[in-house]
Amino acid sequence: MKARLKAGTAKKNTPPEGAALVVPGAEAWEFWCESGGPATMVNSAETPDRLGISSGVCLGLPCQSFFSMPIWVPEVAETSPKELTALALERRGMLGAAPESAVWFQEPIRTEKGSGAESNGSEGGRCLEATAVLVQPFEEKWLLDQATRHEPTGRLFPAPAGGATAVLRRELGRWVADFYSQGKWLHSQPLLAKNLDTSAKVELKALLGQWEAEGVFPPLADMVVRCRKEEMPGLASFGDFGIPIRSEGVVPPRLPVPVWDLPPPALTERKLRSVRLKMQRRRWTGILAGYGVLLALAGIFFTVPFVRLKLAEAKLRSLAPEADRIRATAAVWHEAAAWLDPRRNALEILWQVSRPLIEADPPLIAGVRLTGFDLNGQRVLLQGEGKDLEAVEKYFGWIKKEPRLAGIRWATGSPKLLPNGNAQFQAEGAFPKLEEPETKGGEDASPESP
């Protein structure tokens, strides 16, 4: 047998061939591998998940995770043995709050014909069942997801030769008694006593006495203590037990026949929870992914026009100096055009509106004088005084009919009489709009003014 490795190592252990078993040892969990012969221990750790097992192993659950009881059940053709076992355990109040998931293991040991106390008058007889009921709440740290088969640990060790036998072994720091009948595992009982002393003997005698009264277990033929030599206890207190007691070394586990490959309900429930969590995680991942895609599309929808606007603004900024130069040139030529056009030339208009005041032809309009003249690119303003209202009206009529002032739209208000009897007037004329100069293309643009 290989030397025990340090507990807690987590290296990968993939057996090349043969069966792989994980069982609770004397102080830690042990990994055993069959390779063409008896199984040898490969590794040990505090918990099964730290053994680094890949997959395809048989996991033995410690007796602390379940309680077993040999029980008589009637043989009824219309009902399955598992249902009958569950009903018998439920009548004894052993299934707890979840009876549908409590019964984990059962195996028929022997059958007796005829009616009996436990057969309820059934002519088919009764069957002794070895049962295992999971403890609730279950220690999930003892489960191994990579395991493909789960067994009571006592069923993984071979029964001693003989009829009704018992084996005392250490399991995770406690002494455990495994009972076998006709070479089949019947029951595993963790002892309250820490050592194999008088208190342990009392526990075992009480249990055997109860079974003998129920007809479950015949008198023991042999008792074996299995442990390492350095851990072998003194058995002086067991001297008056009444049956032979002998010691053996550690026996390697092996896969029992027939196979019991139904996973514990606790493992099934945990796998269902894991599947539900994965489905919820996938659902939320899909929702978040869709939301992210929607945000990305919205970002693109709003970003593309913004980027185009910024590019257009950048292009306009690059054209701004040339546009300003073209506008300045157009303004200069527009202003020069006003001075070149006789209808807008300040001197020409001043001469025309003053003609009736200084020339005899047309006839002199006596009694009118100009006191103000103002002109810009859009309008001309005349201010003056007349000796009376008749003279002012005659002057207004002349400027509106003068051919040289054609195109100017005059607006004349009512003259204002002054204290000296004169009439003060004001006339405002609007010029017709000139056509805007062409600014498109290089050939139409005017040269830059000095």
C-alpha positions as CSV (number, residue, x, y, z in Angstrom):
1,M,0.0,0.0,0.0
2,K,1.3,3.4,-0.9
3,A,2.2,5.8,1.9
4,R,-0.5,8.3,2.8
5,L,-0.1,11.7,1.2
6,K,-0.4,15.0,3.2
7,A,-4.1,15.9,3.7
8,G,-5.4,18.8,1.7
9,T,-3.4,18.3,-1.5
10,A,-5.4,19.1,-4.6
11,K,-3.5,17.7,-7.5
12,K,-5.4,15.9,-10.3
13,N,-5.8,12.1,-9.8
14,T,-6.9,10.4,-12.9
15,P,-6.6,6.6,-12.6
16,P,-5.2,5.0,-15.8
17,E,-7.5,1.9,-15.4
18,G,-9.7,0.1,-13.0
19,A,-12.3,1.5,-10.5
20,A,-11.8,4.7,-8.5
21,L,-13.3,5.1,-5.1
22,V,-13.5,8.0,-2.6
23,V,-14.2,6.9,1.0
24,P,-14.1,8.6,4.4
25,G,-11.0,7.2,6.1
26,A,-9.9,7.2,9.7
27,E,-9.2,10.9,9.9
28,A,-9.6,12.3,6.3
29,W,-11.2,11.4,2.9
30,E,-9.2,8.9,0.9
31,F,-8.9,8.3,-2.8
32,W,-8.4,4.6,-3.8
33,C,-7.7,3.2,-7.2
34,E,-7.9,-0.3,-8.6
35,S,-5.3,-1.1,-11.2
36,G,-5.3,-4.8,-12.1
37,G,-5.5,-5.9,-8.4
38,P,-6.6,-4.7,-5.0
39,A,-7.2,-1.0,-4.6
40,T,-4.4,1.2,-3.4
41,M,-4.7,4.6,-1.7
42,V,-3.5,7.4,-3.9
43,N,-4.3,10.6,-2.0
44,S,-6.1,12.0,1.0
45,A,-7.7,15.3,1.9
46,E,-10.0,17.0,4.4
47,T,-13.0,17.1,1.9
48,P,-13.7,15.2,-1.3
49,D,-13.5,18.2,-3.5
50,R,-9.9,18.8,-2.5
51,L,-8.8,15.4,-3.8
52,G,-8.7,16.8,-7.3
53,I,-10.8,14.0,-8.8
54,S,-11.6,14.4,-12.5
55,S,-14.7,12.2,-13.0
56,G,-16.1,8.7,-12.9
57,V,-15.6,7.7,-9.3
58,C,-17.7,5.9,-6.7
59,L,-18.3,8.0,-3.6
60,G,-18.9,6.4,-0.2
61,L,-21.0,8.7,2.1
62,P,-20.1,8.6,5.8
63,C,-22.7,7.2,8.2
64,Q,-22.9,10.7,9.8
65,S,-24.8,11.8,6.6
66,F,-27.5,9.1,6.9
67,F,-29.0,6.8,9.4
68,S,-29.8,3.1,8.5
69,M,-32.2,0.7,9.9
70,P,-33.0,-2.9,8.9
71,I,-36.8,-3.1,8.7
72,W,-39.4,-5.8,7.9
73,V,-41.8,-4.9,5.0
74,P,-44.7,-7.0,3.7
75,E,-44.5,-8.4,0.2
76,V,-47.3,-6.9,-1.9
77,A,-47.3,-7.6,-5.7
78,E,-49.1,-4.3,-6.5
79,T,-46.7,-2.0,-4.6
80,S,-43.0,-1.5,-5.3
81,P,-40.5,-2.4,-2.5
82,K,-39.3,1.2,-2.2
83,E,-42.9,2.5,-1.5
84,L,-43.4,-0.2,1.1
85,T,-40.1,0.6,2.7
86,A,-41.0,4.3,2.8
87,L,-44.4,3.5,4.3
88,A,-42.8,1.4,7.0
89,L,-40.3,4.1,7.8
90,E,-43.0,6.8,7.9
91,R,-45.0,4.8,10.3
92,R,-42.0,4.8,12.6
93,G,-41.6,8.6,12.1
94,M,-38.2,8.4,10.5
95,L,-38.7,10.3,7.3
96,G,-39.0,13.8,8.6
97,A,-40.6,16.7,6.8
98,A,-39.6,15.5,3.3
99,P,-40.5,11.8,3.0
100,E,-40.4,11.8,-0.8
101,S,-36.7,12.6,-0.9
102,A,-35.5,11.0,2.4
103,V,-35.2,7.3,1.4
104,W,-31.9,7.0,-0.5
105,F,-30.8,3.3,-0.3
106,Q,-32.6,0.0,0.2
107,E,-31.6,-3.6,-0.5
108,P,-33.4,-6.8,0.3
109,I,-31.5,-9.1,2.7
110,R,-33.7,-12.1,3.1
111,T,-37.3,-13.1,2.8
112,E,-39.6,-15.1,5.1
113,K,-42.8,-16.8,4.0
114,G,-46.0,-16.6,5.9
115,S,-47.5,-13.9,8.0
116,G,-45.9,-12.1,10.8
117,A,-46.1,-9.0,12.9
118,E,-44.7,-6.8,10.2
119,S,-46.4,-8.4,7.3
120,N,-49.9,-7.2,8.3
121,G,-51.4,-10.5,7.6
122,S,-50.1,-10.7,4.0
123,E,-49.9,-14.3,2.8
124,G,-46.9,-13.3,0.6
125,G,-44.6,-13.1,3.6
126,R,-42.2,-10.4,4.5
127,C,-38.8,-9.1,3.4
128,L,-36.0,-7.7,5.5
129,E,-34.7,-4.5,3.9
130,A,-31.5,-2.7,4.5
131,T,-32.4,1.0,4.3
132,A,-30.5,4.3,4.3
133,V,-32.4,7.6,5.0
134,L,-30.5,10.9,4.5
135,V,-30.1,13.2,7.4
136,Q,-31.6,16.7,6.9
137,P,-30.1,19.1,6.5
138,F,-27.5,17.3,4.5
139,E,-23.8,18.2,4.6
140,E,-23.3,19.1,1.0
141,K,-19.5,19.5,1.5
142,W,-19.5,15.6,1.5
143,L,-20.9,15.4,-2.0
144,L,-18.8,15.2,-5.1
145,D,-20.3,16.4,-8.4
146,Q,-17.8,14.3,-10.4
147,A,-19.0,11.1,-8.8
148,T,-21.2,8.8,-11.0
149,R,-22.1,6.4,-8.2
150,H,-22.9,6.8,-4.5
151,E,-22.9,4.1,-1.8
152,P,-23.0,3.8,2.0
153,T,-19.4,3.5,3.0
154,G,-19.9,0.2,4.9
155,R,-21.2,-1.4,1.7
156,L,-17.9,-0.6,-0.1
157,F,-15.8,-2.8,2.3
158,P,-16.0,-6.6,2.1
159,A,-17.8,-8.5,4.8
160,P,-15.9,-10.9,6.9
161,A,-16.4,-14.6,6.2
162,G,-19.2,-16.2,8.2
163,G,-22.9,-15.5,8.8
164,A,-23.8,-12.5,11.0
165,T,-20.7,-10.4,11.5
166,A,-19.7,-7.0,12.7
167,V,-16.8,-4.8,11.8
168,L,-15.5,-1.9,13.9
169,R,-13.6,0.8,12.0
170,R,-12.7,4.4,12.4
171,E,-14.4,6.9,10.1
172,L,-13.5,10.7,10.2
173,G,-12.3,10.5,13.8
174,R,-15.2,8.3,15.1
175,W,-15.7,4.6,15.7
176,V,-18.3,3.0,13.5
177,A,-19.8,-0.5,13.6
178,D,-20.8,-2.1,10.3
179,F,-23.1,-5.1,10.4
180,Y,-23.3,-7.7,7.7
181,S,-25.8,-10.6,7.2
182,Q,-25.3,-13.3,4.6
183,G,-22.4,-11.3,3.1
184,K,-24.6,-8.2,2.6
185,W,-24.3,-4.8,4.3
186,L,-27.2,-4.4,6.8
187,H,-26.5,-1.4,9.0
188,S,-23.8,1.2,10.0
189,Q,-23.9,2.6,13.5
190,P,-21.7,5.5,14.7
191,L,-20.7,4.9,18.3
192,L,-21.2,7.6,20.9
193,A,-18.1,6.3,22.8
194,K,-14.8,7.7,21.6
195,N,-12.9,4.6,22.5
196,L,-13.6,0.9,22.4
197,D,-14.3,0.6,26.1
198,T,-17.1,-0.5,28.3
199,S,-19.5,2.2,27.1
200,A,-19.0,1.0,23.5
201,K,-19.7,-2.6,24.6
202,V,-22.9,-1.5,26.2
203,E,-24.1,0.4,23.1
204,L,-23.4,-2.7,20.9
205,K,-25.2,-5.1,23.3
206,A,-28.3,-2.9,23.5
207,L,-28.5,-2.7,19.7
208,L,-28.0,-6.4,19.2
209,G,-30.6,-7.1,21.9
210,Q,-33.2,-4.9,20.1
211,W,-32.5,-6.7,16.8
212,E,-32.7,-10.1,18.3
213,A,-36.2,-9.2,19.7
214,E,-37.3,-8.0,16.3
215,G,-35.9,-11.1,14.6
216,V,-33.7,-8.9,12.4
217,F,-30.3,-10.1,13.3
218,P,-29.3,-13.6,14.4
219,P,-26.6,-14.0,17.1
220,L,-23.2,-12.6,16.0
221,A,-20.8,-15.2,14.8
222,D,-17.7,-12.9,14.7
223,M,-16.5,-9.4,15.3
224,V,-13.6,-7.8,13.6
225,V,-11.6,-4.6,14.4
226,R,-10.1,-3.1,11.3
227,C,-7.5,-0.3,11.7
228,R,-3.8,0.3,11.4
229,K,-1.4,-1.3,13.8
230,E,-0.4,1.9,15.4
231,E,-4.1,2.8,16.0
232,M,-5.2,-0.6,17.3
233,P,-7.0,-0.2,20.7
234,G,-6.9,-2.5,23.6
235,L,-9.8,-4.9,23.6
236,A,-9.6,-6.1,27.3
237,S,-13.0,-4.6,28.1
238,F,-14.6,-6.7,25.3
239,G,-13.4,-10.0,26.8
240,D,-16.8,-10.9,28.2
241,F,-18.7,-10.0,25.0
242,G,-19.5,-13.6,24.4
243,I,-18.3,-13.8,20.7
244,P,-14.8,-14.0,19.2
245,I,-13.1,-10.7,18.6
246,R,-10.1,-10.4,16.3
247,S,-8.2,-7.6,14.7
248,E,-7.2,-6.9,11.0
249,G,-5.3,-4.3,9.1
250,V,-6.9,-1.8,6.9
251,V,-8.9,-3.5,4.1
252,P,-9.1,-1.8,0.7
253,P,-12.6,-0.9,-0.5
254,R,-14.1,-2.5,-3.6
255,L,-17.1,-2.0,-5.8
256,P,-20.0,-4.1,-4.4
257,V,-22.4,-6.2,-6.4
258,P,-25.3,-5.6,-7.2
259,V,-24.7,-1.9,-8.1
260,W,-26.7,0.7,-6.4
261,D,-26.3,3.7,-8.7
262,L,-29.2,6.0,-7.6
263,P,-27.8,9.4,-6.6
264,P,-28.8,10.8,-3.2
265,P,-31.8,13.2,-3.4
266,A,-29.6,15.9,-1.9
267,L,-27.3,15.7,-4.9
268,T,-30.2,15.7,-7.3
269,E,-31.7,18.7,-5.7
270,R,-28.4,20.5,-5.8
271,K,-28.0,19.7,-9.5
272,L,-31.5,21.0,-10.1
273,R,-30.7,24.2,-8.3
274,S,-27.5,24.5,-10.3
275,V,-29.4,24.1,-13.5
276,R,-32.0,26.7,-12.5
277,L,-29.2,29.1,-11.6
278,K,-27.5,28.5,-14.9
279,M,-30.8,29.1,-16.7
280,Q,-31.5,32.3,-14.8
281,R,-27.9,33.4,-15.4
282,R,-28.3,32.7,-19.1
283,R,-31.6,34.6,-19.2
284,W,-30.2,37.6,-17.4
285,T,-27.1,37.4,-19.6
286,G,-29.3,37.5,-22.7
287,I,-31.4,40.4,-21.3
288,L,-28.2,42.4,-20.5
289,A,-26.7,41.5,-23.9
290,G,-29.8,42.7,-25.7
291,Y,-29.9,45.8,-23.6
292,G,-26.2,46.4,-24.4
293,V,-26.9,45.9,-28.1
294,L,-29.8,48.3,-27.9
295,L,-27.7,50.9,-26.1
296,A,-25.0,50.5,-28.7
297,L,-27.5,50.9,-31.6
298,A,-28.9,54.0,-29.8
299,G,-25.4,55.4,-29.4
300,I,-24.7,54.8,-33.1
301,F,-28.0,56.4,-34.0
302,F,-27.3,59.6,-32.1
303,T,-23.5,59.6,-32.6
304,V,-23.5,59.4,-36.4
305,P,-25.5,62.7,-36.9
306,F,-23.5,64.4,-34.2
307,V,-20.2,63.3,-35.9
308,R,-21.5,64.5,-39.3
309,L,-22.5,67.8,-37.8
310,K,-19.1,68.3,-36.2
311,L,-17.4,67.4,-39.5
312,A,-19.6,69.9,-41.3
313,E,-18.8,72.6,-38.7
314,A,-15.1,71.8,-39.1
315,K,-15.5,72.1,-42.9
316,L,-17.4,75.4,-42.5
317,R,-14.7,76.7,-40.2
318,S,-12.1,75.9,-42.8
319,L,-14.1,77.9,-45.4
320,A,-14.8,80.8,-43.0
321,P,-11.7,82.9,-44.0
322,E,-12.4,82.6,-47.7
323,A,-16.1,83.3,-47.1
324,D,-15.3,86.4,-45.0
325,R,-13.0,87.7,-47.8
326,I,-15.7,87.2,-50.4
327,R,-18.3,88.9,-48.3
328,A,-16.0,91.9,-47.6
329,T,-15.3,92.2,-51.4
330,A,-19.0,92.0,-52.2
331,A,-19.8,94.7,-49.6
332,V,-17.1,97.0,-51.1
333,W,-18.5,96.5,-54.6
334,H,-22.1,96.9,-53.4
335,E,-21.2,100.2,-51.7
336,A,-19.3,101.3,-54.8
337,A,-22.3,100.4,-57.0
338,A,-24.4,102.7,-55.0
339,W,-22.1,105.6,-55.7
340,L,-21.8,104.8,-59.4
341,D,-25.6,104.6,-59.8
342,P,-27.0,108.1,-60.3
343,R,-30.1,107.2,-58.5
344,R,-28.1,106.6,-55.3
345,N,-25.3,109.1,-55.7
346,A,-25.4,111.5,-52.7
347,L,-24.3,114.5,-54.7
348,E,-26.7,113.8,-57.6
349,I,-29.6,113.4,-55.3
350,L,-28.7,116.5,-53.3
351,W,-28.5,118.5,-56.5
352,Q,-31.8,117.2,-57.7
353,V,-33.8,117.9,-54.5
354,S,-32.2,121.4,-54.4
355,R,-32.8,122.4,-58.0
356,P,-36.2,124.0,-57.4
357,L,-34.7,126.1,-54.7
358,I,-31.9,127.6,-56.8
359,E,-33.0,127.4,-60.5
360,A,-35.6,129.3,-62.4
361,D,-36.3,126.3,-64.6
362,P,-38.3,124.5,-63.4
363,P,-40.2,127.5,-62.0
364,L,-38.9,128.6,-58.7
365,I,-40.6,127.3,-55.6
366,A,-40.3,130.4,-53.4
367,G,-40.3,130.2,-49.7
368,V,-38.8,126.7,-49.2
369,R,-35.4,125.9,-47.8
370,L,-33.6,122.6,-46.8
371,T,-32.3,122.4,-43.3
372,G,-31.1,118.7,-43.3
373,F,-30.0,116.1,-45.8
374,D,-29.0,112.5,-44.9
375,L,-28.4,109.5,-47.2
376,N,-27.3,105.9,-46.7
377,G,-27.5,102.8,-48.9
378,Q,-31.2,102.3,-48.2
379,R,-33.0,105.7,-47.8
380,V,-32.6,109.5,-48.2
381,L,-33.9,111.9,-45.5
382,L,-34.9,115.5,-46.2
383,Q,-35.7,118.1,-43.6
384,G,-36.7,121.7,-44.2
385,E,-39.0,124.7,-43.7
386,G,-41.5,126.5,-45.8
387,K,-43.1,129.9,-45.5
388,D,-46.5,128.2,-45.4
389,L,-48.2,124.9,-45.9
390,E,-48.9,125.6,-49.6
391,A,-45.3,126.0,-50.4
392,V,-44.4,122.7,-48.6
393,E,-47.2,120.8,-50.5
394,K,-46.0,122.2,-53.8
395,Y,-42.4,121.0,-52.9
396,F,-43.7,117.5,-52.0
397,G,-45.6,117.3,-55.3
398,W,-42.4,118.2,-57.3
399,I,-40.1,115.6,-55.7
400,K,-42.6,112.8,-56.3
401,K,-43.0,113.7,-60.0
402,E,-39.4,114.6,-60.9
403,P,-38.1,112.0,-63.5
404,R,-34.6,112.2,-62.2
405,L,-35.8,111.0,-58.8
406,A,-37.9,108.2,-60.2
407,G,-37.7,104.9,-58.3
408,I,-37.6,106.6,-54.9
409,R,-40.7,105.9,-52.8
410,W,-41.4,109.0,-50.8
411,A,-43.1,109.1,-47.4
412,T,-44.1,112.6,-46.3
413,G,-45.7,113.3,-43.0
414,S,-47.9,116.3,-42.0
415,P,-45.9,119.5,-41.7
416,K,-45.6,121.1,-38.3
417,L,-46.5,124.8,-37.8
418,L,-43.9,126.8,-36.0
419,P,-44.6,129.8,-33.7
420,N,-43.4,132.2,-36.4
421,G,-45.9,130.8,-38.9
422,N,-43.5,128.7,-40.9
423,A,-44.2,125.0,-41.7
424,Q,-41.5,122.5,-40.8
425,F,-41.5,119.3,-42.9
426,Q,-39.7,116.0,-43.3
427,A,-39.7,113.6,-46.3
428,E,-38.1,110.1,-46.3
429,G,-37.5,108.3,-49.6
430,A,-36.7,104.5,-49.9
431,F,-34.4,103.3,-52.7
432,P,-35.3,100.3,-54.8
433,K,-33.3,97.1,-53.9
434,L,-30.2,96.4,-55.9
435,E,-29.4,92.9,-57.1
436,E,-26.9,91.1,-54.9
437,P,-23.5,90.5,-56.5
438,E,-22.6,86.9,-57.5
439,T,-20.2,85.2,-55.0
440,K,-20.1,81.7,-56.5
441,G,-17.0,80.4,-58.2
442,G,-13.6,81.8,-58.6
443,E,-14.3,83.7,-61.8
444,D,-17.3,85.6,-60.5
445,A,-15.6,86.7,-57.3
446,S,-14.4,90.3,-57.4
447,P,-10.7,90.9,-56.6
448,E,-10.0,91.9,-53.1
449,S,-10.1,95.6,-52.4
450,P,-7.0,97.4,-51.3
